C-alpha cells in the first residue's frame, strides 16, 4: 500500500484525529490490491470523519461520542485485518462484526444502505438481478432495524423522556416485580394488586393475584423470587392521568376470627388490609423500588404492546410473568387481536336477617352456567397469575346487613358459547361454627344473562338483580329461573308476563327487601352492545335492512367501531362486492368510511380491483357535483378523510414495492428493438395514445411517491436509470407519431414534459445535496442523469415549432424548475427557452407583447425562490443570457432588456429576502426585505403576491408587538377594497379566518382588526379616523345600529385616552450604513428610525450593534468619504434627529390642548432635522453667539411616520444658518410657545400659571448665556464695533433684522388681549420675586396698561422690548418702520412710546 504524504489542515484538540490522519487525507489513493473489506473500511472512516467533525461543531455531543466509539472499533478491526495474522474462522467472524457496525453507523448517520450478499460482500447492481437487489435491500433494512432495537432494549437506565422509542409507540406495559411481603397474619392470604385512578375512583386494570402462605412464603414454592407481572394495554392517555395508584388488597383466608380453633369454619375469605401507593412517577420512565410497610415491589414502565415487550425486554418478561390486562382497550387495536373478556364487579347487597337476631354473614358464590344448567369449568378468573376457577367465593363480612364488596373478577368464555351462558349468584350465610356452617343452605339466587334478546351483549354499567328466595329445588333449576326476569328493570318491563310465571315460585313477603347490585364491563372484539352495528355485521341474515343499517352505522360511536374494525370493514367491502347491482350501497359504504377517518389510520387493508374502482367512482362523483348543496356535507367529510381513504384505494405496501421491482426488472431487460417492436404491436393510433398516457402518468406517480426509502440509494438509482431510458424511448415515439399539425396531441406532450421535469427535479438526483464521497460514487456509476434528460427537454421544446404557443404560460413553471437546477451546463442550455417563449408569444399572441409569459414567470419565480431554489450565479446568468438574446432581436431589444433587468431586480430582492428569513434572526432585516419585495409587486400590480407579502409583514410586526406598524400594513390591503357588494376575488382573501363574500364585508373585518391594532399602539387619532369611516357605513349603508353603538362606545374611549392616558413620545434616530459589508438593501444608505417607548439613543445604538456585531460605530456625524463607503467593512453612524411638526390647518391659532399637539410633534411627520453648530471666524469674547453658525441637515423620508416600517430611507438637504437666522427661528419657537400657553389659559383659567411665568422669566431675566439680549449683538456679523451706530447692510440682512424686530415686538401683543389674566401673575411671588427690580417695574407697568411717556417705567418697557435691537447698526427709521409695518391697533399703541427718542437713546446707550 502506498499513501500520499500530503496532509490536511490540523484539527487540534482530538487525539482520535491523529489515528485517522493517514486515512482521512483528501487526496489519499486507495489501492485496489487491498481486500475489499479494507477498502470499504477506509472509505467509510473517511466519510465518517467529515460528519464527525460537523457533529462536534454543531454540539451534538451524544451522537458525536457514539460515532467516536464506533470509529475506534473500526480502526482497531482494520488493523487486525491488515495484520494478516487472524485465522480464517476468526477473520470471517470479524468480517460480520465490521459490516454490522458499518451498517449500524450508516443508519445512525442517515447514510445510504449498503446491500451485501450472504458473505458480507457488497453487491454489484450491474451483476445482480433487480428482484435479488430488491430482496437484499429488504433483508438489510430488517437486519439493521432488529440490531438497533436489540441494542436499545439493553439500555435500561435512560429516562422515558429521552427514549425515542416512547415517542413512536401508543401502548405501554407496567412491569411489577414482587420482592417480599412481611406481615404477621397467622393464616394464608391473597394479595390482589391492581392499578387505580383515585380521581375517577375506578380501577384501571384487572388484578394480579399472589397467594401467600402463613409461613411467610408464596403458597407455590416454585414462585419464590419469581413473582412478577406486566399490566398491559396502557395507552398514552393513561400516562397523563393526574394520578395513578397501585393498590394491594389483602384478604385473609381462614377462620371467621383469628383466635378461633379447629372446630370453627375454615377457608373463609375475610378482609384484612389494603396498601395504596402513588406511582405517577412511573410516567417518567423511572425504574423505582417501592416499599409499603411490609411490602416491597419494583416497578418500570415498558413501551410497546405485549408482543413488543416480550421481545424487547426478554430479560424482564418471560413465560412465567403474569399478564394483567387493562379493563378496556388500548389506543390501537391491531388486526388479529381477538379479545373476549367480561369483567364482573360485586358492588353491594342488602339482606334481611330473617329469623336471626343479628345480620347474616353473607357469602356470594359466582359461577357461569349455560342455558341447560351445565357449569362451565374454569370460566372465572379472580386474578392474573393463576388459572380460572369454576366458582368464585366473595369476602365474608361479619354480621353486616349491607355488605359492600367491590370485588372484580374476569369471566372468559368462548365466543360461540356466550349467547347461551349466564352468570349465577347464590347467597349463603356462613357460620363461624363448622357444625352449623355445614347445615347452612343457600337462601337466595340471582342471575344475569350475557346476551340481550336483540342479539347485543349485556350493556356496560351497574345492574340491580332480583334476588329470588324459596325452599324448593327450583331455585337451582336453570330452565326455571331463566324464564324469570333477571334484573329489576326487566321485572318492571315484564311485570304482567312475569306474574303468571311467579305463581309456581312465589317468594315470601320479606324477600322483596333483599337487593344485590353488580357492575359489568365487556372488553370484546367480537361481541357488540350496539344493535345498529350488530345489524351491519349480520347483514347477510337480514339483507332487506342493509340500507337502514348502513345509515345507522353513521350514528355509531367511533370507539365502538374500532373494537370491531376488521369485521366492520369486511362487512362493508363484502356488501360493496356482493351487492354490486345497487350503486346506492357504494355511496353509503363510501360515506361510512369517510365518517370515521381517524379509526382507519392504523390499519393497512388490501383491496381488490372491484371495491377500488367503486370507491374512486364515488369520490369522482362527489367532486364533480360539488355545487350541489345536498352533497356539500358529504363531500366535505370525504375531503377531510381523503388521505385515509387513499390508504384503501392503494394496495398493501409490500405488494406495491414488489410490483414496482418486477416492472423495473422487465424494463431493464428491454433494448431499443424491444421498445420498437412493442409499439408496433398496437393496432390503432388511439391505442398508442392510451398506452403512452397511462405510462407517463404511472411513471410520474412512481417518481413522486418515493417508492423506496431514501437510504436505498442503489435501488433508487437503478429505478432512475431504467426510467430515463424508457422516457427517452417514448420521446422518440412522440416525435415520430404526434408531431405534425394533423396528429399533434397536446395532452400527451404536456404529460411528457411534466414527467421529464419531475424526473429531473427528483431529490435522489440532486448531486449537490450529497457528500462529496456519495457524489463521486453516483457520477462514476451513473453519471449526472439530470443533464441527459434536461438536454432532451430542450430538444423536444424546439421541435414543437408552431405548437409552442399552446404551452404558454403552462410550461413556464416547469421550465423554470429545470433552469434552477444548480448545474451550469444545464442552465446555459435551458435558459434560452425563456427567450424563445417571449419571442413566440410576441409573434403569435396577436398582442405584440409577452405579458402572459412575464406574469407567469414572476409568479413561479417567487414560489421557487421562496422554496429554496435559485442563487446569485443563476441571477447573473439569467440576466446575461436574456440580455444577449433580446439585444439581437429586432423588436424585443427594448422591451426584452427592460424585462431582463426587471427579473434580475426581482431575483435580487427575493434572494435577499430568502437569505434573511433563513439565516438572519433580525426581525428588522426580515421586515426590510419583505417591504422591498412587496413594493416590487405593488409596482407590477400583482395584487395576489403583493397581499401575500403584506401578511408576512403583518405577522412579523405582530410578533414584535409593533401594533401600529401592523395596522398600517393591513391598511394597505384594505385600501385595495371598496365599500361595495362586489364579490371578493380569491387572491383578496388571504386569511382563513375571514369567511366573507363581498369586498365590503372583508373591508369591515379588516377595519375592525386595524382599529384594534391602532388601539394597542396608542394611535387613537388614527383609530378614530377609521372608526368614523366605518360608522358611516354602519349608519348609511348596512344599517347595523348595534355595531354602530359598539363602535361609538369605542370611539368615546379613544377620545378619552387622547386627553388622559399617558403616551410617551418616541425619539427618532438617523442611521447610516456605510461599507460594502452590509446587505444591498442597507449598503451606503441612510434611514430614519422611529424608536420604541422610552428608548434613548444609547439603547437604540446597542440594539443595532447587536444585529451587526462586526460593525464599527462612527463617532462623527459628518457624512463619510468614499473610502468608507467602498470599504469591505461595516461602519454605522447613529444620532438623534428632531421631527418637524406638520400641524393640520384646522388647528392653527386655536387653543389646542398640549395632549393633542404632542401627537403631531411625533406622528404624521416626514421631515427631520439635525443641527450641527460650527464657528466662522474668531470667537468674540464678549458674545460667543456672534460667530456661531448652524449647519442644519433636513432629512425627508420616502414615507411619513408611523408607517408600515419603523424606519424609512431618506433624502438629504443641507443648509447653513447664520446667527441672525438662528435668532429669528428661536424667537419664532418662543412666540409659538407663549401663544399656545396664553390660549390654553384663556380657555381654562384653572390651569397653573407656572409654565407661562417660567417662559417670561426666561425672556426678561435669563439665567445663563445672556439670554435673548445677546440677539442684540447679532448685527456684529459684519465685524462692525457696536460704537459705530450707522452702517450699510444688505437688503437680505435688513429684511431679517426687520423680521426679528417684528417677532420681539410680538411678545407683549401675544398677551395684550388677556390683561385680566396677566394681572393675576402679580400674585405669583415666585415670578416677580425672582426678577431684578428694573425688570419687575417693567413687567408691572406693562401689566397695568403701559406707563405715561417719559416715565422711568416707560423707559424700562422700551428697554425690555428693544434691548435686542440696540446694536443692530440700523437707522431709527428702519426700526420705526418695523414697528409700524402692517400696523394693527395693538401694534400702533406702541408707536407713541417709540416717539420719545431721547428716552430710547438713553435706554440704549446712544
RAJO-V899129 format. One record per pair of residues at least 12 apart in sequence whose C-alpha atoms are under 7 Angstrom apart, sorted by the first residue. I is the first residue (numbers start at 1). J is the second residue. If there is no record, write none. Layout:
# RAJO-V899129
i={I/I}
j={J/J}
This chain:
# RAJO-V899129
i={1/3/3/4/7/8/23/23/24/38/45/47/52/52/74/96/99/103/104/111/112/112/112/113/113/113/115/115/115/116/130/130/131/131/131/134/134/137/150/153/153/159/159/159/160/160/161/166/169/169/170/170/170/171/171/171/171/171/171/171/171/171/172/172/172/172/172/172/172/172/172/173/173/173/173/173/173/173/173/173/173/174/174/174/174/174/174/174/175/175/175/175/175/175/175/176/176/176/176/176/176/176/177/177/177/177/177/177/178/178/178/178/178/179/179/179/180/180/181/181/181/182/182/182/183/186/187/187/187/187/188/188/188/188/188/188/189/189/189/189/189/189/189/190/190/190/190/190/190/190/191/191/191/191/191/191/191/192/192/192/192/192/192/192/193/193/193/193/193/193/193/194/194/194/194/194/194/195/195/195/195/196/196/196/196/197/197/197/198/198/204/204/205/205/205/205/206/206/206/206/206/207/207/207/208/208/208/208/209/209/209/228/228/229/229/229/229/230/230/230/231/231/231/231/232/232/232/232/232/232/233/233/233/233/233/234/234/235/235/239/243/244/244/244/245/245/245/245/246/246/246/246/247/247/247/248/248/248/249/249/249/250/250/250/250/251/251/251/251/252/252/252/252/253/253/253/253/254/254/254/254/255/255/256/256/263/263/264/264/264/265/265/265/265/268/269/269/269/270/270/270/271/275/282/282/285/285/286/287/287/288/322/322/323/324/328/333/335/338/339/339/339/340/340/340/340/340/341/341/341/341/341/341/342/342/342/342/342/342/342/343/343/343/343/343/343/343/344/344/344/344/344/344/344/345/345/345/345/345/345/345/346/346/346/346/346/346/346/347/347/347/347/347/347/348/348/348/348/348/348/349/349/349/349/349/349/350/350/350/350/350/350/351/351/351/351/352/352/358/359/359/359/360/360/360/360/361/361/361/361/361/361/361/362/362/362/362/362/362/363/363/363/363/363/363/363/363/364/364/364/364/364/364/365/365/365/365/365/365/365/366/366/366/366/366/366/366/367/367/367/367/367/367/368/368/368/368/369/369/369/370/370/370/371/371/371/371/372/372/373/373/376/377/377/378/379/379/379/380/380/380/380/380/381/381/381/382/382/383/418/419/419/421/421/422/422/422/422/423/423/423/424/424/424/425/425/425/426/426/426/426/427/427/427/427/428/428/428/443/444/444/444/445/445/445/445/446/446/446/446/446/447/447/448/456/456/456/456/456/457/457/457/458/459/460/460/460/461/461/461/462/462/462/462/463/463/463/463/464/464/464/464/464/465/465/465/465/465/465/466/466/466/466/467/467/467/468/469/469/470/484/525/525/526/532/532/532/533/535/536/536/537/537/537/547/550/554/554/558/562/572/573/576/577/577/586/587/590/591/594/594/594/595/597/597/600/601/604/605/605/606/606/606/607/607/607/612/622/657/664/664/667/668/693/696/696/696/700/700/703/754/756/757/757/760/760/760/787/790/794/805/805/808/809/809/809/812/812/813/813/819/820/820/831/832/835/835/838/838/865/865/866/871/875/875/879/879/879/882/883/883/909/909/909/910/912/913/913/913/922/923/927/927/930/930/934/934/934/944/944/947/948/950/954/954/954/963/963/963/963/964/964/964/964/965/965/965/965/966/966/967/967/967/968/968/969/970/971/974/974/977/977/978/978/979/979/980/980/981/981/981/982/982/983/983/983/984/984/984/1011/1020/1020/1024/1024/1027/1027/1031/1031/1058/1059/1064/1065/1065/1066/1066/1066/1066/1066/1066/1067/1067/1068/1068/1068/1068/1068/1068/1068/1069/1069/1069/1069/1069/1069/1069/1070/1070/1070/1070/1070/1070/1070/1070/1071/1071/1071/1071/1071/1071/1071/1072/1072/1072/1072/1072/1072/1072/1073/1073/1073/1073/1073/1074/1074/1074/1074/1074/1075/1075/1075/1075/1075/1075/1075/1075/1076/1076/1076/1076/1076/1076/1077/1077/1077/1078/1084/1086/1086/1087/1087/1087/1087/1088/1088/1088/1088/1089/1089/1089/1090/1090/1097/1101/1110/1111/1111/1111/1112/1112/1112/1113/1113/1113/1114/1114/1114/1117/1137/1137/1137/1138/1138/1138/1139/1139/1139/1139/1139/1139/1140/1140/1140/1141/1141/1141/1142/1142/1143/1151/1151/1151/1151/1153/1163/1163/1164/1164/1164/1165/1165/1166/1166/1166/1166/1166/1167/1167/1167/1167/1168/1168/1168/1169/1169/1169/1169/1170/1170/1170/1171/1171/1171/1171/1172/1172/1172/1173/1173/1173/1173/1174/1174/1174/1175/1175/1175/1176/1176/1185/1186/1186/1186/1186/1186/1187/1188/1189/1189/1189/1190/1190/1190/1191/1191/1191/1192/1192/1192/1193/1193/1193/1193/1194/1194/1194/1195/1195/1195/1195/1196/1196/1196/1197/1197/1197/1198/1219/1220/1220/1223/1224/1227/1228/1231/1235/1237/1238/1253/1260/1261/1268/1269/1269/1270/1271/1272/1272/1272/1272/1272/1272/1273/1273/1275/1275/1275/1282/1285/1285/1286/1286/1286/1287/1287/1298/1301/1302/1302/1304/1305/1309/1315/1318/1319/1334/1337/1338/1338/1338/1341/1349/1350/1355/1355/1355/1358/1359/1359/1366/1379}
j={31/28/29/28/25/25/42/46/46/78/71/773/64/67/98/120/120/144/144/711/711/712/713/711/712/713/136/137/140/136/661/665/661/662/665/661/715/712/312/312/313/284/285/286/284/285/284/303/303/304/235/236/331/233/234/235/236/303/304/305/330/331/232/233/234/235/301/302/303/304/305/230/231/232/233/234/301/302/303/304/305/230/231/232/299/300/301/302/229/230/231/299/300/301/302/228/229/230/297/298/299/300/227/228/229/297/298/299/227/228/296/297/298/225/296/297/295/296/294/295/296/216/294/295/294/214/214/252/253/254/212/213/214/252/253/254/211/212/213/250/251/252/253/209/210/211/212/250/251/252/209/210/211/248/249/250/251/207/208/209/210/248/249/250/207/208/209/246/247/248/249/206/207/208/246/247/248/244/245/246/247/244/245/246/247/243/244/245/243/244/326/327/324/325/326/327/324/325/326/327/383/324/383/384/324/383/384/385/383/384/385/321/322/321/322/323/324/322/323/324/323/324/325/326/305/306/323/324/325/326/305/325/326/329/330/326/330/330/331/283/280/278/279/280/276/277/278/279/276/277/278/279/275/276/277/274/275/276/273/274/275/271/272/273/274/269/270/271/272/269/270/271/272/267/268/269/270/266/267/268/269/267/268/268/432/433/434/432/433/434/432/433/434/437/396/394/395/396/395/396/397/395/292/300/301/300/301/300/299/300/300/384/385/384/384/523/563/566/525/523/524/525/412/415/523/524/525/410/411/412/522/523/524/410/411/412/520/521/522/523/408/409/410/411/520/521/522/408/409/410/518/519/520/521/406/407/408/409/518/519/520/405/406/407/408/517/518/519/404/405/406/517/518/519/402/403/404/405/516/517/402/403/404/515/516/517/401/402/403/514/515/516/401/402/514/515/513/514/399/399/400/401/399/400/401/429/396/397/398/399/400/429/430/396/397/427/428/429/430/393/394/395/396/427/428/429/430/393/394/425/426/427/428/391/392/393/394/425/426/427/391/392/393/423/424/425/426/390/391/392/423/424/425/421/422/423/424/421/422/423/420/421/422/420/421/478/479/478/479/477/478/390/389/390/390/411/412/413/392/409/410/411/412/409/410/411/409/410/409/450/450/451/449/450/447/448/449/450/447/448/449/446/447/448/445/446/447/442/444/445/446/442/443/444/445/441/442/443/469/467/468/469/467/468/469/475/465/466/467/468/486/465/486/486/528/529/530/531/534/527/528/529/529/529/520/521/522/519/520/521/517/518/519/520/487/517/518/519/487/488/516/517/518/486/487/488/515/516/517/486/487/488/515/514/515/516/507/507/511/507/498/563/564/564/549/552/553/553/549/549/550/567/568/571/585/588/592/595/596/599/589/611/611/610/611/614/618/615/634/637/638/641/637/641/644/644/644/652/648/652/648/651/652/648/649/651/649/635/707/719/722/722/722/748/751/752/755/755/758/759/814/789/814/818/786/789/790/826/826/830/840/841/853/852/853/856/856/857/857/860/831/869/870/878/881/882/885/850/853/910/911/914/911/904/907/900/901/904/900/897/900/929/932/933/933/929/926/929/930/1107/956/953/956/949/953/946/949/950/987/988/973/990/969/966/969/970/1013/1014/1016/1017/1013/1014/1017/1019/1202/1203/1204/1205/1013/1204/1010/1013/1014/1203/1204/1204/1010/1010/1003/1006/999/1003/999/1000/999/1000/999/1000/998/999/1000/998/999/997/998/999/997/998/999/1023/1054/1058/1051/1054/1047/1051/1044/1047/1155/1155/1093/1093/1162/1090/1091/1092/1093/1094/1162/1090/1091/1088/1089/1090/1091/1136/1137/1138/1088/1089/1090/1134/1135/1136/1137/1086/1087/1088/1089/1134/1135/1136/1137/1086/1087/1088/1132/1133/1134/1135/1084/1085/1086/1087/1132/1133/1134/1085/1086/1131/1132/1133/1124/1125/1130/1131/1132/1124/1125/1126/1127/1128/1129/1130/1131/1125/1126/1127/1128/1129/1130/1128/1129/1130/1130/1125/1209/1210/1207/1208/1209/1210/1207/1208/1209/1210/1206/1207/1208/1206/1207/1136/1134/1130/1130/1131/1132/1130/1131/1132/1131/1132/1133/1131/1132/1133/1133/1168/1169/1170/1168/1169/1170/1161/1162/1165/1167/1168/1169/1165/1167/1168/1160/1161/1165/1160/1165/1160/1236/1239/1240/1243/1240/1201/1202/1200/1201/1202/1200/1201/1196/1197/1199/1200/1201/1194/1195/1196/1197/1194/1195/1196/1192/1193/1194/1195/1192/1193/1194/1190/1191/1192/1193/1190/1191/1192/1188/1189/1190/1191/1188/1189/1190/1187/1188/1189/1188/1189/1219/1219/1273/1274/1276/1277/1277/1219/1217/1218/1219/1216/1217/1218/1215/1216/1217/1214/1215/1216/1212/1213/1214/1215/1212/1213/1214/1210/1211/1212/1213/1210/1211/1212/1209/1210/1211/1210/1274/1274/1296/1271/1300/1303/1303/1307/1310/1252/1311/1327/1335/1331/1364/1363/1364/1364/1364/1363/1364/1365/1366/1367/1368/1367/1368/1367/1368/1369/1367/1369/1370/1369/1370/1371/1369/1370/1378/1378/1378/1379/1361/1361/1386/1343/1343/1343/1356/1353/1353/1356/1357/1353/1393/1399/1399/1400/1403/1400/1403/1404/1404/1391}
